[in-house]
Amino acid sequence: MKHQQNTQRVIPPSSPGEVITLPPVKVRTRKPALSRKTRAVAERVVPALLGLGLLLIAWELAAINSKGFPTPLSTLDSAMTLFADPFYQDGPNDMGIGWNVLASLQRVAIGFGLAALVGIPLGFMIGRFIFLARMFNPLIALLRPVSPLAWLPIGLLLFQKAEPASSWTIFICSIWPMVINTAEGVRRIPQDYLNVARVLQLSEWTVMRRILFPAVLPAVLTGVRLSIGIAWLVIVAAEMLTGGLGIGFWIWNEWNNLNVENILIAIVIIGVVGLLLEQGLMLIARRFSWQEK
């Protein structure tokens, strides 16, 4: 805003015919120090940096007070060496960290994909038909709280191999959020929608495809997002027990070699990959939500 330089104040005359005019008053206005966009970015970035700083301080204190615990700088040096060639191959039991992460992601994709193929249609059926809900709800309530590692011996007994057993463990642990969220989304559909479908004499397949699925899609994506987090958590523990190529077995192998720096690096990698998987599904969920609006 421009400065107003010609503003004059006039004092009422003390006697008739007398007018007192004061000199012009300059009015200064402050410009905003930061734009709204810059302020919004700062409000998000500054707290995150403070949290990261506190983590590094706690890490440094733990390294000072504990023998053998690596410092952040020594871990950074190991990370630079590790990521210099993440896809090297020196035999079947000596591969780079990149191959181990890809192997874990492949197992997650298999188990999670099978869980989605079974869980989402099962959730639709449970939410749509009361008889199926009464039949499956007790089973879900019984099996859902079971620890993921409790399912691993069952998979080893059924498949006699570590590779299908890991995917089986991911499948049985990640299916429940998709079933529960999908069924709950179907139950929350307004009854008017179903009444219109009944009046129009639509087939059950048409009701599923044209009415239920678009209305339940946000709930389905919420269940999928929760399931992918569970799947990524389970695979690390399962690979520690079954062995082979994978990030979980790689952590256990580094512990046997007393490479604590590499274990800390693997923890960061697991967190970053899990964050990327969850954020990717959240972007998909928001995109479908915008399309629905």
C-alpha positions in Angstrom: 0.0 0.0 0.0 1.2 3.5 -0.8 2.0 5.9 2.0 -0.7 8.5 2.6 1.2 11.8 2.7 -1.5 14.4 2.3 -3.6 13.6 5.3 -4.4 16.7 7.3 -6.0 17.0 10.7 -8.2 20.0 11.4 -8.8 21.1 14.9 -12.1 22.9 15.6 -11.5 26.6 16.0 -11.2 28.0 19.5 -12.8 31.2 18.2 -15.0 32.1 15.3 -13.2 32.4 12.1 -10.0 30.7 13.3 -8.9 27.4 11.7 -5.8 25.5 12.8 -4.2 23.2 10.3 -1.7 20.6 11.4 1.1 19.2 9.1 0.3 16.1 7.1 0.6 12.7 8.9 2.4 9.9 7.2 0.7 6.5 7.7 3.0 3.5 7.3 1.8 0.0 6.8 3.9 -3.1 7.3 4.2 -5.6 4.6 3.8 -9.2 5.6 7.2 -10.8 6.4 6.3 -14.1 4.8 3.7 -15.1 2.3 1.0 -17.6 3.2 2.6 -20.4 1.1 6.0 -19.8 2.7 4.5 -19.7 6.2 2.6 -23.0 5.5 5.8 -24.7 4.4 7.7 -23.4 7.4 5.1 -24.6 9.8 5.5 -28.1 8.4 9.2 -28.2 7.8 10.5 -26.6 11.0 8.8 -29.0 13.5 10.0 -31.9 11.4 13.6 -30.7 11.5 13.3 -30.2 15.2 12.1 -33.7 15.7 14.9 -35.0 13.5 17.4 -33.0 15.5 16.1 -34.4 18.8 16.4 -37.9 17.4 20.1 -37.3 16.4 20.8 -35.9 19.8 19.3 -38.9 21.5 21.2 -41.2 19.2 24.5 -39.4 20.0 23.8 -39.6 23.7 23.1 -43.3 23.4 26.3 -43.9 21.5 28.3 -42.0 24.2 26.8 -43.9 27.1 26.8 -47.4 25.4 29.8 -49.3 24.3 29.7 -50.6 20.7 26.7 -48.4 19.7 27.6 -46.5 16.5 27.3 -42.7 16.3 25.3 -41.0 13.6 28.5 -40.0 11.7 29.9 -43.6 11.7 26.5 -44.8 10.5 26.5 -42.2 7.7 29.9 -43.4 6.6 28.7 -47.0 6.5 25.6 -45.9 4.5 27.7 -44.1 1.9 29.7 -47.3 1.5 26.6 -49.5 1.4 24.8 -47.4 -1.2 27.8 -47.0 -3.4 26.9 -50.3 -5.0 23.5 -51.5 -3.6 23.0 -54.1 -6.4 26.2 -56.0 -6.3 26.1 -59.8 -6.6 28.8 -62.0 -5.0 27.1 -65.4 -4.9 23.6 -66.3 -3.8 24.2 -65.5 -0.1 26.0 -62.2 -0.7 24.0 -59.6 -2.5 23.5 -55.9 -2.1 20.9 -54.2 0.0 18.9 -53.3 -3.1 18.3 -56.9 -4.1 17.2 -57.7 -0.5 14.7 -54.9 -0.5 13.3 -56.0 -3.9 13.0 -59.6 -2.7 11.0 -58.4 0.4 8.8 -56.2 -1.8 8.1 -59.2 -4.1 6.9 -61.3 -1.2 4.8 -58.4 0.1 3.2 -58.0 -3.4 2.3 -61.7 -3.6 0.8 -62.0 -0.1 -0.9 -58.6 -0.2 -2.2 -59.1 -3.7 -3.8 -62.5 -2.7 -5.2 -60.8 0.4 -6.8 -58.1 -1.7 -8.3 -60.6 -4.1 -9.9 -62.6 -1.3 -10.5 -59.9 1.3 -12.3 -57.2 -0.7 -14.9 -59.5 -2.3 -15.4 -61.3 1.1 -16.0 -57.9 2.7 -18.6 -57.1 0.1 -20.4 -60.3 0.7 -20.3 -60.0 4.5 -21.6 -56.4 4.4 -24.3 -57.3 1.9 -25.8 -60.5 3.4 -26.6 -60.8 7.1 -26.3 -64.6 7.0 -22.7 -64.4 5.8 -22.0 -61.7 8.4 -23.3 -63.9 11.2 -21.3 -66.8 9.9 -17.9 -65.1 9.4 -17.9 -62.4 12.1 -17.0 -64.9 14.9 -14.2 -66.4 12.8 -12.8 -62.9 12.1 -13.0 -62.0 15.8 -11.2 -65.2 16.7 -8.4 -65.1 14.1 -7.6 -61.4 13.7 -5.8 -60.9 17.1 -3.4 -63.8 16.5 0.2 -62.8 16.3 1.7 -62.8 12.8 4.6 -65.1 13.8 2.1 -67.7 15.1 1.0 -68.2 11.5 4.5 -68.8 10.2 4.9 -72.4 11.5 1.5 -73.3 10.0 2.7 -72.0 6.6 6.0 -74.0 6.9 3.9 -77.1 7.7 1.5 -76.6 4.8 4.0 -75.6 2.1 7.2 -77.2 3.3 9.2 -74.3 2.0 10.1 -70.9 3.4 9.1 -68.9 0.3 5.4 -69.7 0.2 5.3 -69.7 4.0 6.4 -66.0 4.1 3.8 -65.0 1.6 1.1 -67.0 3.4 2.0 -65.2 6.7 1.5 -61.8 4.9 -1.7 -63.0 3.4 -3.4 -64.1 6.6 -2.3 -61.0 8.5 -3.1 -58.3 6.0 -6.5 -59.7 4.9 -8.4 -58.6 8.0 -8.3 -54.8 7.6 -9.6 -55.1 4.0 -12.5 -57.4 5.0 -13.5 -55.4 8.0 -13.4 -51.9 6.3 -15.1 -53.1 3.2 -17.9 -54.8 5.1 -18.4 -51.7 7.3 -18.4 -49.5 4.2 -21.2 -51.6 2.7 -23.2 -51.4 5.9 -23.1 -47.6 5.9 -24.6 -47.2 2.4 -27.9 -45.4 2.6 -30.8 -47.7 2.4 -32.4 -45.4 -0.2 -29.8 -46.5 -2.7 -30.8 -50.1 -2.2 -34.5 -49.4 -2.3 -34.1 -47.7 -5.7 -32.2 -50.7 -7.0 -34.9 -53.0 -5.7 -37.6 -50.9 -7.5 -35.6 -50.9 -10.7 -35.2 -54.7 -10.3 -31.5 -54.5 -10.8 -29.5 -57.8 -10.6 -27.2 -58.4 -7.7 -24.1 -58.0 -9.9 -25.4 -54.6 -11.2 -26.0 -53.5 -7.6 -22.5 -54.5 -6.7 -20.9 -52.8 -9.7 -23.0 -49.6 -10.0 -24.0 -48.8 -6.4 -22.0 -50.6 -3.8 -18.5 -50.4 -5.3 -18.5 -46.6 -6.0 -20.0 -45.9 -2.6 -17.6 -48.2 -0.7 -14.4 -47.3 -2.5 -13.1 -44.9 0.2 -13.6 -47.5 2.9 -11.9 -50.1 0.7 -8.9 -47.9 0.1 -8.6 -47.3 3.8 -8.5 -51.0 4.5 -5.9 -51.4 1.7 -3.7 -48.7 3.2 -3.8 -50.3 6.7 -3.1 -53.7 5.2 0.0 -52.7 3.3 1.5 -51.3 6.5 0.8 -54.6 8.3 2.3 -56.6 5.4 5.5 -54.6 5.4 5.8 -55.1 9.2 5.2 -58.8 9.0 7.7 -59.6 6.2 10.7 -58.4 8.2 9.9 -60.7 11.1 9.1 -63.6 8.8 12.3 -63.3 6.9 14.4 -63.3 10.1 13.0 -66.7 10.9 12.9 -68.3 7.4 16.2 -66.9 6.0 17.0 -66.5 2.3 17.2 -63.2 0.4 15.3 -60.3 2.0 15.7 -57.3 4.2 14.7 -59.3 7.4 17.3 -62.0 6.8 19.9 -59.3 5.9 19.4 -57.6 9.3 19.8 -60.9 11.1 22.9 -61.7 9.1 24.4 -58.3 9.9 23.7 -58.9 13.6 25.6 -62.2 13.4 28.5 -60.2 11.8 28.2 -57.5 14.5 27.6 -54.8 11.9 25.4 -52.6 14.0 25.7 -49.6 11.6 24.2 -51.7 8.8 21.3 -52.7 11.1 20.5 -49.0 11.8 20.7 -48.3 8.1 18.2 -51.2 7.4 15.8 -49.7 10.0 15.8 -46.4 8.2 15.3 -48.2 4.9 12.4 -50.1 6.3 10.8 -47.0 7.6 11.3 -45.1 4.3 9.9 -47.9 2.2 6.9 -48.3 4.5 6.3 -44.6 4.4 6.4 -44.5 0.6 4.0 -47.4 0.3 1.5 -45.8 2.6 1.8 -42.4 1.1 1.3 -43.8 -2.4 -1.9 -45.5 -1.4 -3.1 -42.3 0.4 -2.5 -40.3 -2.9 -4.6 -42.9 -4.7 -7.4 -42.7 -2.1 -7.5 -38.9 -2.3 -7.6 -39.0 -6.1 -10.6 -41.3 -6.0 -12.2 -39.2 -3.3 -11.9 -36.1 -5.5 -13.4 -38.0 -8.4 -16.3 -39.0 -6.3 -17.0 -35.4 -5.3 
